[in-house]
Amino acid sequence: MKIIITILIVLLLYFQFKLWIGDGGIPDVMHIQQEVDTAKAEQKKLQERNKALAAEVGDLKKGLEAVEERARNELGMIREGETFYQIIKPEEPQEQPSK
């Protein structure tokens, strides 16, 4: 009977060691879970980016409004017959150092 109890205690200690310290134990599971959470956050960010790009592609395919907006913003283009006004703020006078 003592041999069976000793074997059971040894097995219990072995499994506890594997659970807390060994390969595939709790620390490994927690590390993998952290990697999964990081990957999910990255995936969500990429999905949002893909949605924005898909919407932009759809706009470019459907009409000229998106193309016109890009031309105005990125290339500084204007329509024929429009007048372009550029407003330049006057520079503030610089303070001269005291002598």
C-alpha positions in Angstrom: 0.0 0.0 0.0 2.9 2.3 0.8 4.3 1.7 -2.6 1.1 2.8 -4.4 0.9 6.0 -2.3 4.5 6.7 -3.0 4.0 6.2 -6.7 0.9 8.4 -6.7 2.8 11.2 -4.8 5.7 11.0 -7.3 3.2 11.1 -10.2 1.5 14.1 -8.6 4.8 15.9 -8.2 5.8 15.1 -11.8 2.5 16.5 -13.2 2.7 19.6 -11.0 6.2 20.2 -12.3 5.1 19.8 -15.9 2.1 22.1 -15.3 4.0 25.0 -13.7 7.5 24.7 -15.2 7.7 22.2 -18.1 7.1 22.7 -21.8 3.4 23.5 -22.6 2.8 24.6 -19.0 1.0 27.6 -17.7 3.8 30.1 -18.5 3.9 28.9 -22.1 0.2 29.2 -22.4 0.2 32.7 -21.1 2.9 33.7 -23.5 1.1 32.2 -26.4 -2.1 34.0 -25.3 -0.3 37.3 -25.3 0.9 36.6 -28.8 -2.6 35.8 -29.9 -3.9 39.1 -28.4 -1.2 41.0 -30.2 -2.0 39.3 -33.5 -5.7 40.0 -33.1 -5.0 43.7 -32.5 -2.8 43.8 -35.6 -5.5 42.0 -37.6 -8.2 44.4 -36.5 -6.0 47.4 -37.5 -5.3 45.8 -40.9 -9.0 45.1 -41.4 -9.9 48.7 -40.8 -7.2 49.8 -43.3 -8.5 47.3 -45.9 -12.0 48.7 -45.4 -10.8 52.2 -46.0 -8.9 51.2 -49.1 -11.8 49.2 -50.4 -14.1 52.3 -49.9 -11.5 54.5 -51.8 -11.3 52.0 -54.6 -15.1 51.9 -54.8 -15.2 55.7 -55.0 -12.6 55.8 -57.7 -14.5 53.2 -59.8 -17.9 54.9 -59.4 -17.3 58.5 -60.0 -15.0 61.4 -60.7 -15.6 63.1 -57.3 -12.9 61.1 -55.5 -10.5 61.6 -58.4 -11.3 65.3 -58.4 -10.8 65.6 -54.7 -7.4 63.8 -54.9 -6.3 66.1 -57.7 -7.3 69.2 -55.7 -5.7 68.1 -52.5 -2.6 66.3 -53.6 -1.8 68.0 -56.9 -3.2 71.5 -56.3 -5.3 71.4 -59.5 -8.3 73.5 -60.2 -11.2 73.3 -62.6 -11.4 75.2 -65.8 -13.1 78.5 -65.1 -12.3 78.5 -61.4 -10.1 81.2 -59.8 -7.5 80.1 -57.2 -6.9 82.3 -54.3 -4.0 81.7 -51.9 -4.2 83.5 -48.6 -0.8 84.1 -47.0 -0.8 85.1 -43.4 1.5 88.0 -42.6 4.5 87.2 -40.6 4.5 88.3 -37.1 7.2 90.9 -36.4 10.2 89.3 -34.7 11.3 90.7 -31.4 14.7 92.2 -31.6 17.0 91.4 -28.7 17.7 94.1 -26.2 21.2 95.6 -26.3 
